[in-house]
Amino acid sequence: MFGNNRGGFLASIPPVTKNLIIINLIVWLSEALFPRFSDTLIRVLGLHLISASNFNPVQIVTYMFLHSPSSPLHVLFNMFTLWMFGSTLERIWGSKRFFAFYFICGIGAAIVQEIVWGLSWSHEYVSGIARLNGLTYDNMKAVVDSAVASGDADFLSAIASFKNQMVTIGASGAVYGLLLGYAFVFPDQPLYLFFIPVPIKAKYMMIGYGVLEFFLGVGGNDMIAHFAHLGGMLFGLAILLYWKNKGTLRGGRFY
């Protein structure tokens, strides 16, 4: 796809990186221009909790191509990072290896997000309705457990609705894997954070990102899937360590 550009900026971007950017931007523009279509896309293709009625296995891939239509910074940051670091890695690794790494990181991010949801959704549900009803967590949990055990239709419907509202979208998990990949290949390369004019070596910046994402994820005070970001880095780390052990971190056979 889009592989026959001659000359100009697009032609300088390796094919997989270029096509990923183009697809993501086309999907985001479609979401932004057609809000109803966006709602449908997110409901059908966004990553849902595995036990939710809206879950579909293809979502572990398709969620990577969706971004919030109301937040252009989300998609622009991801695509800028994909271009900046992905282009370099694709030139070094080759398109096949880069393609595999990107999607394994993205799928790994989805798997970790599912695990975190599976461990936390019940607590979040009970905590939320406990606050609404002015009850303690333990009292509300006893009410919910009793209602579920008795097959209370209203509670079961409310739980099903809550599960379907848990959605993750975006390429961030895969992109964080790329950031880690860059730090492995160029550990001492100086990088700059926005508004901080002091260079930081790539390896230290990635350690900082990982620690920050962990504590933000534990805090759980925003709508960002921090553990998905960590999941992308975790799966990426496993591949990178394997390649390093095989002596193919900078190219060659990747299996």
Contacts in CASP RR format, 6 or more apart in sequence:
PFRMAT RR
TARGET T0000
AUTHOR 0000-0000-0000
METHOD contacts of the structure
MODEL  1
MFGNNRGGFLASIPPVTKNLIIINLIVWLSEALFPRFSDTLIRVLGLHLI
SASNFNPVQIVTYMFLHSPSSPLHVLFNMFTLWMFGSTLERIWGSKRFFA
FYFICGIGAAIVQEIVWGLSWSHEYVSGIARLNGLTYDNMKAVVDSAVAS
GDADFLSAIASFKNQMVTIGASGAVYGLLLGYAFVFPDQPLYLFFIPVPI
KAKYMMIGYGVLEFFLGVGGNDMIAHFAHLGGMLFGLAILLYWKNKGTLR
GGRFY
1 19 0 8 1.000
1 22 0 8 1.000
2 10 0 8 1.000
2 15 0 8 1.000
2 18 0 8 1.000
2 19 0 8 1.000
2 22 0 8 1.000
3 15 0 8 1.000
3 18 0 8 1.000
3 19 0 8 1.000
5 11 0 8 1.000
10 18 0 8 1.000
13 21 0 8 1.000
13 83 0 8 1.000
13 87 0 8 1.000
14 86 0 8 1.000
14 87 0 8 1.000
14 90 0 8 1.000
14 91 0 8 1.000
14 94 0 8 1.000
14 95 0 8 1.000
14 98 0 8 1.000
15 90 0 8 1.000
15 95 0 8 1.000
16 90 0 8 1.000
16 95 0 8 1.000
16 98 0 8 1.000
16 99 0 8 1.000
16 102 0 8 1.000
17 82 0 8 1.000
17 83 0 8 1.000
17 86 0 8 1.000
17 87 0 8 1.000
17 90 0 8 1.000
17 98 0 8 1.000
20 82 0 8 1.000
20 102 0 8 1.000
20 171 0 8 1.000
21 79 0 8 1.000
21 82 0 8 1.000
21 83 0 8 1.000
23 65 0 8 1.000
24 65 0 8 1.000
24 67 0 8 1.000
24 75 0 8 1.000
24 78 0 8 1.000
24 79 0 8 1.000
24 82 0 8 1.000
24 171 0 8 1.000
25 75 0 8 1.000
25 79 0 8 1.000
27 41 0 8 1.000
27 65 0 8 1.000
27 66 0 8 1.000
27 67 0 8 1.000
28 66 0 8 1.000
28 67 0 8 1.000
28 69 0 8 1.000
28 72 0 8 1.000
28 75 0 8 1.000
30 37 0 8 1.000
30 38 0 8 1.000
30 41 0 8 1.000
31 37 0 8 1.000
31 38 0 8 1.000
31 41 0 8 1.000
31 42 0 8 1.000
31 66 0 8 1.000
31 67 0 8 1.000
31 69 0 8 1.000
32 38 0 8 1.000
32 69 0 8 1.000
32 72 0 8 1.000
35 69 0 8 1.000
38 69 0 8 1.000
41 66 0 8 1.000
42 66 0 8 1.000
42 167 0 8 1.000
42 169 0 8 1.000
43 54 0 8 1.000
43 167 0 8 1.000
44 54 0 8 1.000
44 56 0 8 1.000
45 58 0 8 1.000
45 59 0 8 1.000
45 62 0 8 1.000
45 63 0 8 1.000
45 65 0 8 1.000
45 66 0 8 1.000
46 59 0 8 1.000
46 62 0 8 1.000
46 63 0 8 1.000
46 66 0 8 1.000
46 167 0 8 1.000
46 168 0 8 1.000
46 169 0 8 1.000
47 59 0 8 1.000
47 60 0 8 1.000
47 63 0 8 1.000
47 110 0 8 1.000
47 113 0 8 1.000
47 114 0 8 1.000
47 167 0 8 1.000
47 168 0 8 1.000
47 169 0 8 1.000
48 54 0 8 1.000
48 55 0 8 1.000
48 56 0 8 1.000
48 59 0 8 1.000
48 163 0 8 1.000
48 164 0 8 1.000
48 166 0 8 1.000
48 167 0 8 1.000
49 55 0 8 1.000
49 114 0 8 1.000
49 117 0 8 1.000
49 118 0 8 1.000
49 121 0 8 1.000
49 163 0 8 1.000
49 164 0 8 1.000
49 166 0 8 1.000
50 114 0 8 1.000
50 117 0 8 1.000
50 118 0 8 1.000
51 118 0 8 1.000
51 163 0 8 1.000
52 160 0 8 1.000
52 163 0 8 1.000
52 164 0 8 1.000
52 166 0 8 1.000
53 160 0 8 1.000
53 163 0 8 1.000
53 164 0 8 1.000
54 164 0 8 1.000
59 110 0 8 1.000
60 107 0 8 1.000
60 110 0 8 1.000
60 111 0 8 1.000
61 103 0 8 1.000
61 107 0 8 1.000
63 110 0 8 1.000
63 168 0 8 1.000
63 169 0 8 1.000
63 170 0 8 1.000
64 103 0 8 1.000
64 106 0 8 1.000
64 170 0 8 1.000
64 171 0 8 1.000
64 173 0 8 1.000
64 174 0 8 1.000
65 170 0 8 1.000
65 171 0 8 1.000
66 169 0 8 1.000
66 170 0 8 1.000
67 74 0 8 1.000
67 75 0 8 1.000
67 78 0 8 1.000
67 169 0 8 1.000
67 170 0 8 1.000
67 171 0 8 1.000
68 74 0 8 1.000
68 75 0 8 1.000
68 169 0 8 1.000
74 170 0 8 1.000
74 172 0 8 1.000
75 170 0 8 1.000
78 170 0 8 1.000
78 171 0 8 1.000
78 172 0 8 1.000
78 175 0 8 1.000
79 171 0 8 1.000
81 175 0 8 1.000
81 178 0 8 1.000
81 179 0 8 1.000
82 171 0 8 1.000
82 175 0 8 1.000
82 178 0 8 1.000
85 178 0 8 1.000
85 179 0 8 1.000
85 181 0 8 1.000
85 182 0 8 1.000
86 98 0 8 1.000
86 178 0 8 1.000
86 182 0 8 1.000
88 182 0 8 1.000
88 186 0 8 1.000
89 98 0 8 1.000
89 101 0 8 1.000
89 178 0 8 1.000
89 181 0 8 1.000
89 182 0 8 1.000
89 185 0 8 1.000
90 98 0 8 1.000
92 185 0 8 1.000
92 250 0 8 1.000
92 251 0 8 1.000
93 101 0 8 1.000
93 251 0 8 1.000
93 254 0 8 1.000
94 251 0 8 1.000
96 254 0 8 1.000
97 251 0 8 1.000
97 252 0 8 1.000
97 254 0 8 1.000
100 254 0 8 1.000
101 177 0 8 1.000
101 178 0 8 1.000
101 181 0 8 1.000
101 236 0 8 1.000
101 239 0 8 1.000
102 174 0 8 1.000
102 178 0 8 1.000
103 174 0 8 1.000
104 235 0 8 1.000
104 236 0 8 1.000
104 239 0 8 1.000
105 173 0 8 1.000
105 174 0 8 1.000
105 176 0 8 1.000
105 177 0 8 1.000
105 178 0 8 1.000
105 231 0 8 1.000
105 232 0 8 1.000
105 233 0 8 1.000
105 235 0 8 1.000
105 236 0 8 1.000
105 239 0 8 1.000
106 171 0 8 1.000
106 173 0 8 1.000
106 174 0 8 1.000
106 177 0 8 1.000
106 232 0 8 1.000
106 235 0 8 1.000
107 235 0 8 1.000
108 173 0 8 1.000
108 231 0 8 1.000
108 232 0 8 1.000
108 234 0 8 1.000
108 235 0 8 1.000
109 172 0 8 1.000
109 173 0 8 1.000
109 174 0 8 1.000
109 176 0 8 1.000
109 225 0 8 1.000
109 228 0 8 1.000
109 229 0 8 1.000
109 231 0 8 1.000
109 232 0 8 1.000
109 235 0 8 1.000
110 168 0 8 1.000
110 228 0 8 1.000
111 231 0 8 1.000
111 235 0 8 1.000
112 227 0 8 1.000
112 228 0 8 1.000
112 230 0 8 1.000
112 231 0 8 1.000
112 232 0 8 1.000
112 234 0 8 1.000
112 235 0 8 1.000
113 168 0 8 1.000
113 225 0 8 1.000
113 227 0 8 1.000
113 228 0 8 1.000
113 231 0 8 1.000
116 227 0 8 1.000
117 166 0 8 1.000
121 162 0 8 1.000
121 163 0 8 1.000
121 166 0 8 1.000
125 144 0 8 1.000
125 159 0 8 1.000
125 162 0 8 1.000
126 137 0 8 1.000
126 140 0 8 1.000
126 141 0 8 1.000
126 144 0 8 1.000
127 137 0 8 1.000
127 140 0 8 1.000
129 140 0 8 1.000
129 144 0 8 1.000
129 158 0 8 1.000
130 136 0 8 1.000
130 137 0 8 1.000
130 139 0 8 1.000
130 140 0 8 1.000
130 141 0 8 1.000
133 140 0 8 1.000
135 143 0 8 1.000
144 155 0 8 1.000
147 154 0 8 1.000
147 155 0 8 1.000
147 156 0 8 1.000
148 155 0 8 1.000
148 156 0 8 1.000
148 159 0 8 1.000
168 225 0 8 1.000
168 228 0 8 1.000
172 225 0 8 1.000
172 228 0 8 1.000
172 229 0 8 1.000
173 228 0 8 1.000
173 229 0 8 1.000
173 231 0 8 1.000
173 232 0 8 1.000
173 233 0 8 1.000
174 232 0 8 1.000
176 209 0 8 1.000
176 213 0 8 1.000
176 229 0 8 1.000
176 230 0 8 1.000
176 231 0 8 1.000
176 232 0 8 1.000
176 233 0 8 1.000
177 232 0 8 1.000
177 233 0 8 1.000
177 235 0 8 1.000
177 236 0 8 1.000
179 206 0 8 1.000
179 209 0 8 1.000
179 233 0 8 1.000
180 206 0 8 1.000
180 232 0 8 1.000
180 233 0 8 1.000
180 236 0 8 1.000
180 237 0 8 1.000
180 240 0 8 1.000
181 236 0 8 1.000
181 240 0 8 1.000
182 189 0 8 1.000
182 202 0 8 1.000
183 202 0 8 1.000
183 203 0 8 1.000
183 205 0 8 1.000
183 206 0 8 1.000
184 240 0 8 1.000
184 244 0 8 1.000
184 249 0 8 1.000
185 249 0 8 1.000
185 250 0 8 1.000
186 202 0 8 1.000
187 201 0 8 1.000
187 202 0 8 1.000
187 203 0 8 1.000
188 201 0 8 1.000
188 202 0 8 1.000
188 203 0 8 1.000
189 201 0 8 1.000
189 202 0 8 1.000
190 199 0 8 1.000
190 200 0 8 1.000
190 201 0 8 1.000
190 202 0 8 1.000
191 199 0 8 1.000
191 200 0 8 1.000
191 201 0 8 1.000
191 202 0 8 1.000
191 205 0 8 1.000
192 198 0 8 1.000
192 199 0 8 1.000
192 200 0 8 1.000
193 200 0 8 1.000
193 205 0 8 1.000
206 233 0 8 1.000
209 233 0 8 1.000
210 229 0 8 1.000
210 230 0 8 1.000
210 233 0 8 1.000
213 226 0 8 1.000
213 227 0 8 1.000
213 229 0 8 1.000
213 230 0 8 1.000
213 233 0 8 1.000
214 226 0 8 1.000
214 230 0 8 1.000
216 222 0 8 1.000
216 224 0 8 1.000
216 226 0 8 1.000
217 226 0 8 1.000
217 227 0 8 1.000
217 230 0 8 1.000
220 226 0 8 1.000
240 249 0 8 1.000
243 249 0 8 1.000
243 251 0 8 1.000
243 254 0 8 1.000
246 253 0 8 1.000
248 254 0 8 1.000
END
